[in-house]
């Protein structure tokens, strides 16, 4: 069951990363996009905390790749997307771990 949940979360992260890269191409609203990157990575990592690093990479990497393919000079500004995805994934993983521990029956905690 855990493998199925992990696979679903990774597929959702891939879809979100590609969608966010497409949104980045059409809009200049960086703040909302950064918030979406953070929240999507956090939500998916809360579901599967052990996959947080993979989620951060898969959600954040399509934007710098798309910007470099578009011909951005120097270091693409989309590299910040990886930072927001990483921060969101780490915080989401922490929240997911804490929620799992608090929801565990008290007999198992002891």
MOKADA-V81226 format. One record per helix or strand of 2 or more residues. SS is the DSSP state (@ for helix, = for strand). FROM is the first residue (numbers start at 1). TO is the last residue. Records with the same first field share a line. If there is no record, write none. Layout:
SS=FROM-TO, FROM-TO
This chain:
@=2-26, 30-47, 49-70, 79-103, 106-109
